[in-house]
Amino acid sequence: MHLSNAERWTTLCKRQIDIIDKLSEKFPERKDNLHELTEGWRHLQHQVEVGERPIVHHEIK
């Protein structure tokens, strides 16, 4: 399923990744947790770019 606003979603994902990367620099003690968030946004971005239906998997730890 192609999203009609896929380009906008891709931009949103890139912004979120940038914000989280900056937070990681400011708070190095949270780097591992923030990395997990970044990977989630990268995965969502990839799904949107290849035209897949975005599915977010939430893992409870």
C-alpha distances in whole Angstrom, upper triangle without the diagonal:
4,6,9,12,10,14,16,14,15,18,19,18,21,23,23,24,27,28,28,30,32,33,33,36,38,38,38,39,35,34,32,31,29,28,26,24,24,22,20,19,18,16,14,14,13,10,9,11,10,6,6,5,9,11,15,18,21,24,27,30
4,6,9,7,11,13,11,12,16,16,16,19,21,21,22,25,26,26,28,30,31,32,34,36,36,37,38,35,33,32,30,29,27,26,24,23,22,19,18,17,16,13,13,12,10,8,9,8,5,7,7,10,13,16,19,22,26,29,32
4,5,5,9,10,9,11,13,14,14,17,18,19,20,23,24,24,26,28,29,30,33,34,34,35,36,33,31,31,29,27,26,25,22,21,21,18,16,17,15,12,12,13,10,7,9,10,7,9,8,9,13,15,19,21,25,28,31
4,6,8,9,10,12,14,14,16,18,19,20,22,24,25,26,28,30,31,32,34,36,36,37,39,35,34,33,32,29,29,27,25,24,24,21,19,19,19,15,14,15,14,10,12,13,10,12,12,13,16,18,22,25,28,31,34
4,6,5,6,9,10,11,13,15,16,17,19,20,21,23,25,26,27,29,31,32,33,34,36,32,31,31,29,26,26,25,22,21,21,19,16,17,17,14,12,14,13,9,11,13,11,13,12,12,16,18,21,23,27,30,32
4,5,5,6,9,10,10,12,14,15,16,18,20,21,22,25,26,27,29,30,31,32,34,30,29,28,27,24,24,23,20,19,19,17,14,14,14,11,9,11,10,6,7,10,8,10,11,10,14,16,19,22,25,28,30
4,5,5,6,9,10,11,13,14,15,17,19,20,21,23,25,26,28,29,30,31,33,30,28,29,27,24,24,23,21,19,19,18,14,14,15,12,10,12,12,8,8,11,11,13,14,14,17,18,22,24,27,30,32
4,5,5,6,9,10,11,12,14,15,17,18,20,21,23,24,26,27,28,30,32,28,27,28,26,23,23,22,19,18,19,17,14,14,16,13,10,13,13,10,11,14,13,15,15,14,17,18,21,23,26,29,31
4,5,5,6,9,10,10,12,14,15,16,18,20,21,22,25,26,27,28,29,26,24,25,23,20,20,19,16,15,15,14,10,11,12,9,7,10,10,7,9,12,12,13,12,10,13,14,17,19,22,25,27
4,5,5,6,9,10,11,12,14,15,17,19,20,21,23,25,26,26,28,25,23,23,22,19,18,18,16,14,14,13,10,9,11,9,6,8,10,7,7,11,11,13,13,12,15,15,18,20,23,26,28
4,5,5,6,9,10,11,12,14,15,17,19,20,21,23,24,25,28,25,23,24,22,19,19,19,16,14,16,15,11,11,14,11,9,12,13,11,11,14,15,16,17,15,18,18,21,22,25,27,29
4,5,5,6,9,10,11,12,14,16,17,18,20,21,22,24,26,22,21,22,20,17,17,17,14,12,14,13,9,11,13,10,9,12,13,11,12,16,16,17,16,14,16,15,19,19,22,25,26
4,5,5,6,9,10,11,12,14,15,16,19,20,21,22,23,20,19,19,17,14,14,14,11,9,10,9,6,7,9,7,6,9,11,10,11,14,15,15,15,12,14,13,16,17,20,22,24
4,5,5,6,9,10,11,12,14,15,17,19,20,21,23,20,18,19,18,15,14,15,12,10,11,12,8,8,11,10,8,11,13,12,12,15,17,17,18,15,18,17,19,20,22,25,26
4,5,5,6,9,10,11,12,14,16,17,18,20,22,19,18,19,18,14,15,16,13,11,13,13,10,11,14,13,11,14,16,15,15,19,20,20,20,18,19,18,21,21,23,25,26
4,5,5,6,9,10,11,12,14,15,16,18,19,16,15,16,14,11,12,13,9,8,11,10,7,9,12,11,10,14,15,15,16,19,20,20,19,16,17,15,18,18,20,21,23
4,5,5,6,9,10,10,13,14,15,16,18,15,13,14,13,10,9,11,8,5,8,9,6,7,11,11,10,13,15,15,15,18,20,20,20,17,18,16,18,18,20,22,22
4,6,5,6,9,10,11,13,14,15,18,15,14,16,15,11,11,14,11,9,12,13,10,11,14,14,13,16,18,18,18,21,23,23,23,20,21,20,21,22,23,25,25
4,5,5,6,9,10,11,12,14,16,14,13,15,14,10,12,13,11,9,13,13,11,13,16,16,15,18,20,19,20,23,25,25,24,21,22,20,21,21,22,23,24
4,5,5,6,9,10,10,11,13,10,9,11,10,6,8,10,8,6,10,11,10,11,14,15,15,17,19,19,20,23,24,24,24,20,21,18,19,18,19,20,21
4,5,5,7,9,10,10,13,11,9,11,11,8,8,11,10,8,11,13,11,12,15,16,16,18,20,21,21,24,26,25,26,22,23,20,21,21,22,23,23
4,5,5,6,9,10,13,12,10,13,13,10,11,14,13,11,14,16,15,15,19,19,18,21,24,23,24,27,28,28,29,25,26,23,24,24,24,25,25
4,5,5,6,8,10,9,8,11,11,8,10,13,11,11,14,16,15,16,19,20,19,22,24,24,25,28,29,29,29,25,25,22,23,22,22,23,22
4,5,5,5,8,7,5,9,9,6,8,11,11,10,13,15,15,16,18,20,20,22,24,25,25,28,30,29,29,25,25,22,23,21,21,22,21
4,6,6,9,9,8,11,13,10,11,15,14,13,16,18,18,18,21,23,22,24,27,27,27,30,32,32,32,29,29,26,26,25,25,26,25
4,6,9,9,9,13,13,11,13,16,15,15,18,20,19,21,24,24,24,26,29,29,30,32,34,34,34,30,30,27,27,26,26,26,25
4,5,6,7,10,11,9,12,14,14,14,17,19,19,20,23,24,24,26,29,29,30,33,34,33,33,29,29,26,26,24,23,23,22
4,5,5,8,10,9,11,14,14,14,17,19,19,20,23,24,24,26,29,30,30,32,34,33,33,30,29,26,26,24,23,23,21
4,6,8,9,10,11,14,15,15,18,19,20,21,23,25,26,28,30,31,32,34,35,34,34,30,29,26,25,23,22,21,19
4,6,5,6,8,10,11,12,14,16,17,18,20,22,23,24,26,27,29,31,32,31,30,27,26,22,21,19,18,18,16
4,6,5,6,9,10,10,12,14,15,16,18,20,21,22,24,26,26,28,30,29,29,25,25,21,21,19,19,19,17
4,5,5,7,9,10,11,13,15,15,17,19,20,21,23,25,26,27,29,27,27,24,23,20,18,17,16,16,14
4,5,5,7,9,10,11,13,15,16,17,19,20,22,23,25,26,28,26,26,22,21,17,16,14,13,13,12
4,5,5,6,9,10,11,12,14,16,17,18,20,21,23,25,26,25,24,21,20,17,17,15,15,16,15
4,5,5,6,9,10,10,12,14,15,16,18,20,21,23,24,23,23,20,19,16,16,15,15,16,16
4,5,5,6,9,10,11,13,14,15,17,19,20,21,23,21,21,17,16,13,12,12,11,13,12
4,5,5,6,9,10,11,12,14,16,17,18,20,21,20,19,16,15,12,12,11,12,14,14
4,5,5,6,9,10,10,12,14,15,16,18,20,19,19,16,16,13,14,14,15,17,17
4,5,5,6,9,10,10,12,14,15,17,18,17,17,14,14,12,12,13,13,16,16
4,5,5,6,9,10,11,13,14,16,17,15,15,11,11,8,9,10,11,14,15
4,5,5,6,9,10,11,12,14,15,14,14,11,11,10,12,12,15,17,19
4,5,5,6,9,10,10,12,14,14,15,12,13,11,13,15,16,19,20
4,5,5,6,9,10,11,12,11,12,9,9,9,10,13,14,18,19
4,5,5,6,9,10,11,9,9,6,8,7,10,12,15,18,20
4,5,5,6,9,10,10,11,9,11,11,14,16,19,22,24
4,5,5,6,9,8,10,9,11,12,14,17,19,23,24
4,6,6,6,5,7,6,8,10,12,16,18,22,24
4,6,5,6,7,6,10,12,15,18,21,24,26
4,6,8,10,10,13,15,18,21,23,27,29
4,6,9,10,13,15,18,21,23,27,29
4,7,9,12,15,17,21,24,27,30
4,6,9,12,14,18,20,24,27
4,6,10,13,16,19,22,25
4,7,10,13,16,19,22
4,6,10,13,16,19
4,6,10,13,16
4,6,10,13
4,6,10
4,6
4
